[in-house]
Amino acid sequence: HDDFMDQDDVRRGGPTLHRALGGDHLGASLALLCGSLCESWAYQLLGTGAPLAARTVEQVIAGQMADLRGPRVRELSAREIMEVQRAKTGTYTFELPLHLGATLAAAPQALLDALSAYARPLGVAFQIADDLLGTFGAPEMTGKPNAGDLREGKWTVLVARALQSASKKDAERLRSQLGKADADVEELRGILRRSGAEASARADAERFCDDALRALDSPAVPERVADDLRAIAIYAVRRAL
């Protein structure tokens, strides 16, 4: 679903499903149906975790709607974008999987709270890192193009930071070129660097990753579990830094 809405062509080094199925209206329709079918299968496996998953789906949909609609209404600040990321990426990428496993294992509330304190900032850090890779990463290393976000007009923390701190000339140029299929991506990357947006976004990702790691100091988190979660956080975020 997300690949279709973002009109992405590549996922993990190969074509996204709606492209692999034809790239036309039929391919898009089949991809959406496949996504819904996978969601149905997931619910069949959840058992007692189904209500938790349903609530998370509501949050993710609300976050995705804000992500799609927000920039078309007005320019979102970096803080507003991070709130969307917390509601969307943080919940389904980290918090839901952790809570499902813990809930099915009858974990105490203290552990669930600690996992939330870890997962929510990590989701923001992960999304910022992903945006950095989507703009500055090497495609041969990441398996994804590094021009798509800018040419598709994706409203990221990078863009918000740049518009906040760039010179008037650079900000106007970024606004005029963002979302154009023939945009000079190298020029836009230069604006993101000159404005300090790239460095600020890297610092944001580090800060949220550190917040997630500190949450694992809770006595409610078994040490072996904490070690595994630290490794996940470091890989998920610092690969882009």
N, C-alpha and C positions, 0 to 999 in steps of 0.2 A: 504493500500500500504506500509506504513512505517513498520508495524509489519512484513510483508512478507519479505521486504528487509533486516530487521534486524534479521530475523529468530527468533523472539520472540515467546515464547510458551504461555505466560500468559499476560492478559490485564485486569486490575481492578478485580483481583481475579478469573477470569475465563479464559478459553482457548481463544486464539486469533482466528480470523475467519478462517484463512487458516488451523489451527489445528482442529477446530471444524468441518470443512467440509471434513476432511479426512487426512490432513497432507501430501498427496502425490501430484503428479503433477496436478491432477484434482482439489483437494482442493485448491491448490495455484491459479490455473487459475480462479476458481469460486470466490475466495476472491478478486482477482484483478478486476474482472468484477463488483463485488458488490461495490467496492470502486469507480470505474468509474461511476457506475449508481448513487450512492449518490452524486457525484460531479455534474452530469447532473441535478439531482433534485434541487441541491442548486442553480445552475445558473437560473433555472426556477423561483425561488423565489426572485431573486435579483433585477430584473427590471433595474432601472437606475444605480444600483451599479455593474452591470456585468463587465464593462471595468476595474473598480478598482480591482475586484476579479481576472480578467484575468491577469492583471499586477502582482498581488501578486503570482499567480500560477507560472508565469515565474520565479520570484525571488526564490520561494521555490524550484522549480525544479533545478535551478542553484545551490542553497545551498545544496540540497540533493546530487547532482552529485559531488560537491566538498567534501562532507562528505564521500561519498563512495569511491571516487577515490584518494583523497589526501594522506591518509596514505600509500597507495600502491605505491605511487611515491617516497615519502620521509617522514621523521618524521615531522609532523606539530608542530609548537610552540603553547603554550597556547594562545597567542594573535591571531594567525591564526585560531585556533579552535573557539575562541569567535567571530571572524568576520563571520565565517560560521553560528554560532548559531544566530547571529544578523540577517543575511539574511534569515535564514530558520525559526527557532522557533519564533523569535520576530515578524515576519511579519504575519504569519498565526495564531498564537496563540492569539496575543493581538492586533497588529496594524490593521489588516484587519477587525476584528469584530467591533472594536471601530470606525474606519473610515466609515464602511458601515452604522452603525446607525447614525453617525453624518452627513454623506452626504445625506442620505435619509431624515433627518430632516432639511436640508438646513443650517447646522451650518456654522459659519464664518471660514475663513482660519486660524485665530488666534487659534481657538479651535482645528482644525485639527493638527496644528503644535504642540500644547501642548500635544495632545494625542500621537503623534509620539514620542515626547521627553520622554514620560512616557513608551510607549510600547516597544521601541527598547531595552533599557537597561534591562527592566523587562524580556524580552524574553531570554536574556543571563543569567540573574540571575536564572530564572526558569529552564533553561536547566542544569546549573551547579548543582542546588539543586536536580534535577531529577537524575543526574549522581551520586551524593552523596548517594541518596536513593538506587540507583541501585547497589551500591557497599557496603555501610555500613548500609543500612536500614534493619529493621526487616520485613521479608516477611509477617508475620501475621498482621502487621500494615499497610504495603504499598500495599499489594495485588500483589506484583511482586517479582520475585526471586532476590537475591542479589549476585548471582555468575555469572549470564549470561553475563554482560558487559565484565568482565575480560576473561571469557572462550570463548566469541565470538570475542575477540580482538578489542573491541570498543575503538576508539582513543578519549579519553576524556581529559578535562583540567587536571583531576587528573593524568592521565598517562603522559601527557606532562610535568607537573610540577615535577613529580617524576623523570623522565629521565633527567631533567635539574639539579636537586639538589641532587639526590641520590649518594651514593658512587659508584665507578666503579663496584664493585662486585654486588651490589643491582641492578644497572641499567642493567647490563648484564643478571642477573637472570630475571628481569621483561621482558626484550625483548625476552628472550628464552621461557618464559612460557605464555606470553600474547597470547590469541587466541587458546590455547590448551584445548581440551574438558576435559582433566584430570588434568588441572592445579590445584595446591594447592592454593586455593583462600585465605585461612587464611595467608599463607606465603606472597602472593602478597599484601594483605591488610596491613600486617606488614611493607612492603617496602613503601607503600603509606604513612603510618603514620610516619615512621622513617625519611623519606626524607622531611617531612614537607608539602607534597602535599595535604594531607587532610585539614590541617589548612589553607593553602594558598587558596584552593578552597572555603572553607567556607568564608574566608575574601573577595574573589572575588565576591561571591554571595551577601554578605552583601553590598559591595560597589556599585554594579550595582543596587541592590534594593533601596539603598539610593538615587542614581541618579534618579531613576524612581519616587520616592516619592517627591523629590524636584521639579520635573517638574509640579506636581500638585499645586504648589504654584502660578502658573500663574493666573493672574486675568481673563484670558479667560475661565478658568474652573469653572463652578458653584460649590459652596461649597458642595452641596448635592452630586453631581457627584464625586467630589474629595474625599469625605468621603468613598463612595462605592469603588472607585478605590484603595484607600489606603488599605482598608480591603482585597481586592483581592490580592494585591501585598504581603501583610504581610503573608497571608495564603499560597500563591503559593510558596513563597521562604522560609520563616522561619520555616515551618513545617520540613524542613530538617536540620535546624541549631541548 
